[in-house]
Amino acid sequence: MQDNQLRLLMFLQDLLMLKKEMEDFQVVEKYEEMGFDLEKKEKIEEAIREVTGQLDAELHHRFQMIANKYDRPLAPVKNGICYGCFVSAPTGSELITQRKDVIEFCNHCGRILYQPGTL
């Protein structure tokens, strides 16, 4: 269950980054030069609403709070280090002990943590 929620959060993060890119005229111009059809920005909004509807409300709220602070609310953790702020996670962290059924937050920056390659 948590695995699915984490996947949805990662997808939402990517959609929000894409939406932000679409608001930058220079980025849009480059995409158009490469031949991308950018007339369908509303599809991004639709996908965001769809993903948001599948998320646990409390988790989505926390994600939004983190997203207001950072462009990337999720961060990988590798060798016990949050790659959002590069601070070591506590040794008792579920991610360090290899549990994959929990969603954890960095004690330092607050980002949602995940182990690369586990999803």
Secondary structure, DSSP 8 states (H G I E B T S, - for coil): -HHHHHHHHHHHHHHHHHHHHHT-HHHHHHHHHTT---TTHHHHHHHHHHHHHHS-HHHHHHHHHHHHH-S--EEEEETTEETTT--B--TT-TTTTT--S--EE-TTT--EEE-TT--
